[in-house]
Amino acid sequence: MSAVIGVRVPKKLKEELEKLEINYSEEIRKFLEDLVRRKRAERIMRRLRELERSVGRVEGNLSVELVREDREDR
């Protein structure tokens, strides 16, 4: 399902787009998809930074300790 988004642009700009045979609806769609992708990534990075601050620094080599512990449990 799709929805319609109306964008008002100056008449001269629309004429130039048509003159240059630019498929502006496709270009706007691509731009909005990219914008959403970037904003989601920014939000995720912001959440990761907040989580990193709340967890704090882990001392030692945690991955080595976890692998060793797992191997010893077998």
Biotite code that builds the C-alpha atoms (Angstrom):
import biotite.structure as struc

atoms = struc.array([
    struc.Atom([0.000, 0.000, 0.000], chain_id="A", res_id=1, res_name="MET", atom_name="CA", element="C"),
    struc.Atom([1.253, 3.493, -0.685], chain_id="A", res_id=2, res_name="SER", atom_name="CA", element="C"),
    struc.Atom([0.477, 7.024, 0.406], chain_id="A", res_id=3, res_name="ALA", atom_name="CA", element="C"),
    struc.Atom([0.706, 10.353, -1.365], chain_id="A", res_id=4, res_name="VAL", atom_name="CA", element="C"),
    struc.Atom([2.967, 13.161, -0.173], chain_id="A", res_id=5, res_name="ILE", atom_name="CA", element="C"),
    struc.Atom([2.479, 16.530, -1.823], chain_id="A", res_id=6, res_name="GLY", atom_name="CA", element="C"),
    struc.Atom([5.443, 18.850, -2.264], chain_id="A", res_id=7, res_name="VAL", atom_name="CA", element="C"),
    struc.Atom([5.078, 22.450, -3.345], chain_id="A", res_id=8, res_name="ARG", atom_name="CA", element="C"),
    struc.Atom([7.979, 23.780, -5.430], chain_id="A", res_id=9, res_name="VAL", atom_name="CA", element="C"),
    struc.Atom([8.436, 26.929, -7.468], chain_id="A", res_id=10, res_name="PRO", atom_name="CA", element="C"),
    struc.Atom([6.988, 26.692, -10.970], chain_id="A", res_id=11, res_name="LYS", atom_name="CA", element="C"),
    struc.Atom([10.416, 27.418, -12.511], chain_id="A", res_id=12, res_name="LYS", atom_name="CA", element="C"),
    struc.Atom([11.917, 24.452, -10.675], chain_id="A", res_id=13, res_name="LEU", atom_name="CA", element="C"),
    struc.Atom([9.213, 22.098, -11.929], chain_id="A", res_id=14, res_name="LYS", atom_name="CA", element="C"),
    struc.Atom([9.720, 23.366, -15.459], chain_id="A", res_id=15, res_name="GLU", atom_name="CA", element="C"),
    struc.Atom([13.477, 22.748, -15.193], chain_id="A", res_id=16, res_name="GLU", atom_name="CA", element="C"),
    struc.Atom([12.916, 19.238, -13.862], chain_id="A", res_id=17, res_name="LEU", atom_name="CA", element="C"),
    struc.Atom([10.634, 18.450, -16.777], chain_id="A", res_id=18, res_name="GLU", atom_name="CA", element="C"),
    struc.Atom([12.968, 20.113, -19.277], chain_id="A", res_id=19, res_name="LYS", atom_name="CA", element="C"),
    struc.Atom([15.848, 17.943, -18.018], chain_id="A", res_id=20, res_name="LEU", atom_name="CA", element="C"),
    struc.Atom([13.570, 14.879, -18.079], chain_id="A", res_id=21, res_name="GLU", atom_name="CA", element="C"),
    struc.Atom([14.169, 14.197, -14.397], chain_id="A", res_id=22, res_name="ILE", atom_name="CA", element="C"),
    struc.Atom([11.781, 11.689, -12.866], chain_id="A", res_id=23, res_name="ASN", atom_name="CA", element="C"),
    struc.Atom([11.333, 13.823, -9.769], chain_id="A", res_id=24, res_name="TYR", atom_name="CA", element="C"),
    struc.Atom([8.880, 11.490, -8.048], chain_id="A", res_id=25, res_name="SER", atom_name="CA", element="C"),
    struc.Atom([11.453, 8.671, -8.199], chain_id="A", res_id=26, res_name="GLU", atom_name="CA", element="C"),
    struc.Atom([14.259, 10.990, -7.068], chain_id="A", res_id=27, res_name="GLU", atom_name="CA", element="C"),
    struc.Atom([12.194, 12.239, -4.128], chain_id="A", res_id=28, res_name="ILE", atom_name="CA", element="C"),
    struc.Atom([11.298, 8.647, -3.189], chain_id="A", res_id=29, res_name="ARG", atom_name="CA", element="C"),
    struc.Atom([14.994, 7.625, -3.242], chain_id="A", res_id=30, res_name="LYS", atom_name="CA", element="C"),
    struc.Atom([15.947, 10.694, -1.207], chain_id="A", res_id=31, res_name="PHE", atom_name="CA", element="C"),
    struc.Atom([13.308, 9.967, 1.439], chain_id="A", res_id=32, res_name="LEU", atom_name="CA", element="C"),
    struc.Atom([14.311, 6.295, 1.667], chain_id="A", res_id=33, res_name="GLU", atom_name="CA", element="C"),
    struc.Atom([17.945, 7.309, 2.155], chain_id="A", res_id=34, res_name="ASP", atom_name="CA", element="C"),
    struc.Atom([16.957, 9.942, 4.720], chain_id="A", res_id=35, res_name="LEU", atom_name="CA", element="C"),
    struc.Atom([15.004, 7.352, 6.729], chain_id="A", res_id=36, res_name="VAL", atom_name="CA", element="C"),
    struc.Atom([17.952, 4.919, 6.572], chain_id="A", res_id=37, res_name="ARG", atom_name="CA", element="C"),
    struc.Atom([20.394, 7.592, 7.809], chain_id="A", res_id=38, res_name="ARG", atom_name="CA", element="C"),
    struc.Atom([18.080, 8.795, 10.601], chain_id="A", res_id=39, res_name="LYS", atom_name="CA", element="C"),
    struc.Atom([17.533, 5.212, 11.806], chain_id="A", res_id=40, res_name="ARG", atom_name="CA", element="C"),
    struc.Atom([21.301, 4.670, 11.855], chain_id="A", res_id=41, res_name="ALA", atom_name="CA", element="C"),
    struc.Atom([21.793, 7.911, 13.804], chain_id="A", res_id=42, res_name="GLU", atom_name="CA", element="C"),
    struc.Atom([19.142, 6.839, 16.325], chain_id="A", res_id=43, res_name="ARG", atom_name="CA", element="C"),
    struc.Atom([20.764, 3.421, 16.752], chain_id="A", res_id=44, res_name="ILE", atom_name="CA", element="C"),
    struc.Atom([24.216, 4.981, 17.214], chain_id="A", res_id=45, res_name="MET", atom_name="CA", element="C"),
    struc.Atom([22.809, 7.413, 19.787], chain_id="A", res_id=46, res_name="ARG", atom_name="CA", element="C"),
    struc.Atom([21.217, 4.509, 21.711], chain_id="A", res_id=47, res_name="ARG", atom_name="CA", element="C"),
    struc.Atom([24.460, 2.514, 21.540], chain_id="A", res_id=48, res_name="LEU", atom_name="CA", element="C"),
    struc.Atom([26.430, 5.455, 22.950], chain_id="A", res_id=49, res_name="ARG", atom_name="CA", element="C"),
    struc.Atom([23.912, 5.804, 25.786], chain_id="A", res_id=50, res_name="GLU", atom_name="CA", element="C"),
    struc.Atom([24.130, 2.080, 26.514], chain_id="A", res_id=51, res_name="LEU", atom_name="CA", element="C"),
    struc.Atom([27.913, 2.216, 26.400], chain_id="A", res_id=52, res_name="GLU", atom_name="CA", element="C"),
    struc.Atom([27.904, 5.062, 28.950], chain_id="A", res_id=53, res_name="ARG", atom_name="CA", element="C"),
    struc.Atom([25.528, 3.208, 31.252], chain_id="A", res_id=54, res_name="SER", atom_name="CA", element="C"),
    struc.Atom([27.481, -0.063, 31.102], chain_id="A", res_id=55, res_name="VAL", atom_name="CA", element="C"),
    struc.Atom([30.853, 1.545, 31.549], chain_id="A", res_id=56, res_name="GLY", atom_name="CA", element="C"),
    struc.Atom([34.224, 0.039, 30.798], chain_id="A", res_id=57, res_name="ARG", atom_name="CA", element="C"),
    struc.Atom([34.831, -3.683, 31.164], chain_id="A", res_id=58, res_name="VAL", atom_name="CA", element="C"),
    struc.Atom([38.145, -4.530, 32.802], chain_id="A", res_id=59, res_name="GLU", atom_name="CA", element="C"),
    struc.Atom([40.379, -7.249, 31.389], chain_id="A", res_id=60, res_name="GLY", atom_name="CA", element="C"),
    struc.Atom([39.763, -9.287, 28.287], chain_id="A", res_id=61, res_name="ASN", atom_name="CA", element="C"),
    struc.Atom([36.157, -10.347, 28.718], chain_id="A", res_id=62, res_name="LEU", atom_name="CA", element="C"),
    struc.Atom([35.937, -12.297, 25.462], chain_id="A", res_id=63, res_name="SER", atom_name="CA", element="C"),
    struc.Atom([38.904, -14.501, 26.410], chain_id="A", res_id=64, res_name="VAL", atom_name="CA", element="C"),
    struc.Atom([37.418, -15.130, 29.838], chain_id="A", res_id=65, res_name="GLU", atom_name="CA", element="C"),
    struc.Atom([34.008, -16.045, 28.392], chain_id="A", res_id=66, res_name="LEU", atom_name="CA", element="C"),
    struc.Atom([35.506, -18.451, 25.827], chain_id="A", res_id=67, res_name="VAL", atom_name="CA", element="C"),
    struc.Atom([37.667, -20.086, 28.503], chain_id="A", res_id=68, res_name="ARG", atom_name="CA", element="C"),
    struc.Atom([34.679, -20.439, 30.826], chain_id="A", res_id=69, res_name="GLU", atom_name="CA", element="C"),
    struc.Atom([32.592, -21.970, 28.032], chain_id="A", res_id=70, res_name="ASP", atom_name="CA", element="C"),
    struc.Atom([35.325, -24.490, 27.167], chain_id="A", res_id=71, res_name="ARG", atom_name="CA", element="C"),
    struc.Atom([35.737, -25.485, 30.801], chain_id="A", res_id=72, res_name="GLU", atom_name="CA", element="C"),
    struc.Atom([31.998, -26.157, 31.128], chain_id="A", res_id=73, res_name="ASP", atom_name="CA", element="C"),
    struc.Atom([32.099, -28.812, 28.404], chain_id="A", res_id=74, res_name="ARG", atom_name="CA", element="C"),
])
